[in-house]
Amino acid sequence: MEQTSENDSANQRGTAGVAALARGLELLRCFTPQEPVLSNAELTQRSGLAKSTVSRLTRTLVELGYLRRSGRAYGVGPAVLALGYAALANLRLRELARPQMQALADATQTLVSLATRDRLAMIYLENCRSAASVTLRVSVGTQLPLATTSVGRAFLAGLPAAERTFLTGQLAAREGAAWPAQAAALERELRRYAEHGYCLSLGEWKKDTNAAATPLHLAEGNELLVLSIGGPAFAVTARQLEDELAARLVALARHIETLLARAP
C-alpha cells in the first residue's frame, strides 16, 4: 500500500510538471515579431491562463533566461533565440534552398519565401528578397493566416484530404461568419492547384499584395513546407504571376525536391 501511494504521488508530480511545461510554452507562443514585448496582463489575456499562473510562469522563465524584463513587461530572452536558431540551423532544406530562392528573387525582383504551418497560421522560415526598393519587407517568424494567403492555401492544397478537412473544420469554427467567403476562395484555389500546381492570393490577405505559392514535399518524413513568390500589387501583377512567376516557382520547388532527394 505504501509503495502504491509513492507511485501515485510520483505520477501526480509528473502530470503537474507536464502541465506547467505546457503552460510555459503557451506563454512563449504569445510573443510575435509584431508584439515582441508583453505585460503580465497582456499575457493573461492572450494565453487564457490565470493571472497568478502567468505571474509565476514569467518569474520562472526570466530566471531560466527564456524571458527578459523590459520595464514592467517582458520580451523573449536569449535562451528562446538559441532554441529557435538551433531549429533553423538543423533544417537542411534552408541550406539547399536559399541560394536557389535568392537567385529567383534577384531575377524577378520579388520576395521568395519558405513557410510552414504553426497551428492555424503560417510562419516564415526564410525570406529572400531582391535589392529592388519595391520588394516586400517581412521578417522570419512573421505569422500569416491560413485561409487568405497563398502560402496557407498551398499548404492546405498539399495535405491529404483528411488532414485538410480537419484543419478547415477548425478554421470554420474560429472564423465564424467570415468563413463562407474564405471557404469559397479556398475551393477556387484548390482547383487552381489541381490544374496548375500553385495557389494565388491577389489582394486578399493585404489589398496591395499579390503572391503565388506551391507546396514543397520533403524527401524525409511527412513534413510539408511551402514556397511563395510575391510583391506589391503594382510591381507584381496577377498577369505576371499567372503568365510567368508561378510557373518559375513551381519549377524551383521541383528542383529543390530533387536536390533534397540526392543529398546525403
N, C-alpha and C positions, 0 to 999 in steps of 0.2 A: 504493500500500500504506500509506504514511504517513497519507494522508487517511482511509482506511478505519479505521485504528487510532484516529485522533482522533474519528471519528464514533462508534465503538464505545464509547469512553471517555465521551463526552458522553451517549450513551444509558444507560450504566450509572449515571452520576451522576443522570440524570433519574429512572430507576427507583428508585434509592435514596432520592431526595428524596420521591417519591410514597409510598414505603413508610413513611418517617419521619413524613410528614404523617398517613397513615392511623393509625399507632400513637399519635400525639399526640391525634388526635380520639377514638380508643378510650379513651384515658386520661381525657379530659374527660367522656366519657359515663358514667364510673363515679360521678360526683358526682350526687346527687339531693337533693331537699328533705328526704328522711328521713336522708340521710347526707351532709351538706354539708362535712364535714371528714374526710379520709382520710390515713393514713400511707403511706409507700412500700410497706410490707409489705402493707397492705390493698389498695392499688392493684395490686400484683403479683398478689395472689390474685384480684381481680375482673377484671382485664384478661387474665390468662393470659400476660402478657409476662414476659421475663426480668427479674430484679431489677436487673441492671446497666442494662438498657434503660430501665426505669422511672426509675431514679435520674438517668440522663442526660436523659430527657424532662422530668421535673419541674423540673430545674435550668433547662433551656431555656425552659419555659413560664413559670416565675417571672420570668426575665429579660425575657420578652415581655409580661408583665402578664396572662397568661391564668390563672395560679395565683398565690396569695399564701401565704406561710408562716404557719402558726398553731402555734407551738411546734415540735414535731417532726413536724407533719403539714401538710397543705395544704388550702386552700379555693379556690373559684372566684374569680378575680380580676376586676377591673373591665372588662378587655377582653372577656371572655366575656359579661358582663352587657350590655355595649354592643351586641354582636352579637345577643344574644337580644332586647333591646328593639327593635333595628332591624328584626328579622324580624317581631316582633309589630306594630310600627308600620306595616309595609308590608302587613299583612293587612287589606285593605279591608273584609272581612266583619265584623271586630270593630267597626269604626266604625258600620256599618249595623245590626248585630245587637244590640249591647249595650243600647241603650235599650229595644228590644222584649223582650229577655231580662229586664231589670230589672223591667219592668212586670209580666211574668208571675210573677216571683219574689215581688214585693210583693203581688200579688193573691192568690197561693196560699200564701204563707208557706213557700216551698220554696227549694231551691237549683237554679238553672237554669245549665247549663254547656255549654261548647263544647269539643270534644275532637277529636283526630286520632290516627292511629297512629304509634307510634315503635317500629319493629321488631316484636317480638311483644308489645307493650304499647300501651296508650292513654295519652295525655298531655293534661292540661287546658291549654287555651289561654286560657280566660276563665271566670270564675265570677261569677254574680250571685246574691246571697243577700238574703233579706228581713231586716227588723230583728228578726224573731222569735228569741227566745233558743234555740229548739229546732232552728234550721236547722243543717244540716251545715256544718262549718268545714274546708274544704280549700283548698289553695293552687294557683295557676297553676304548672305544671311538675310537679305530682304525677302519678306514673305509676300506672296501673291495669291489671290483667290483661285479656287479650282475651276469654277464653272464659267467664268467670264474671260479668262486669259487663254492664249494659245497654248501655253505650257500645261495648264491644268487640263484643257480639253484633250491635248495629245497624250497626256498621262492616262486619262480615263480611256481613251481610244486604244491604248496599248495593253490594257488589262484584260484578263479573261472575263467573260461575260458575268460570271457570278460575283467576282470582286467588284466589277463596275456597278452592278445592281446594288450591292451592299453600300458602296460609297455614295451613290446618287440618292439612295434612301436616306442616308444621314444628312446629305445636303438639303434634301427636300424638307426634312424636319427642322433644320436650322433656318433656312431661308424663308419659309412660310409663304406669304403672298407673292414674293418676288420669284419663287421657284418656277411657276409655269412658263414664264417668258425665258428664263435661263435654260430650262429643260428643252424648250423648242430650239433655241440656238445651239445647244449641245447636240441635239439629234442631227441638226444640219451639218455640224462639223464632224460628227461621227460618220456620216455618209460621205463627206468630202475625204476623210481619211481612208475609207474603204476604197474610194475611187482613185485617189491621187497620192496617198501616203503622208498627208500632213493636215494640220488643222490651222485655222486662222482666227484672229481676233482683230477686228477692224474698228477701232474706236469704242470697243465695248467695255474694256476694263478702264481705260482712260481715253477720253474722246479725241485726244491729239496723238494717240499712239497706235501704230499698226504692227502686227507681228505674225509670224508663222512658226509652227513647232512640229516636231516629229519625235516619236518615242525612240529610245536607244536601249536595246536589249543587251545586257552584259552576257558574255560567254559563260560566266560562272554564276551559279545560283539563279534566283528568280528576280533579282533586283532590277527595277525599271527606272531609268533616268530619261530626261527629255532634253533635246537640243532645240534652241529657238534662234530666230533672226528677226530683227525689227529695228524700229527707229521712229522718230517723229513723223506724223502723218504727212506733213508737207514734203518730207525728204524721202520717205519710204511709202509709196502709194500702194493701194490694193492691186493695181495693174502690175506693178513691179514684182510684188510678192507672187502673184499667180503666174506671171509670164517667165520669171527668171529666178528670183531669190529662193522661193520654196523648193524648187527642183534642185538647186545647188545645195540647199540644206539637207535634203533627203539623201543626195549623193554623198555628202560629208558623213552623215550618220552611218550609212552602209560601209564607208571606208574605215571609219573608226571601229566599227564592229569587227571588220576584217583584221585590223591591227591588233585588237584585243584577243581575237581567236588565235593569232600567230604568236603573241607574246608569251614568254616562258612564265 
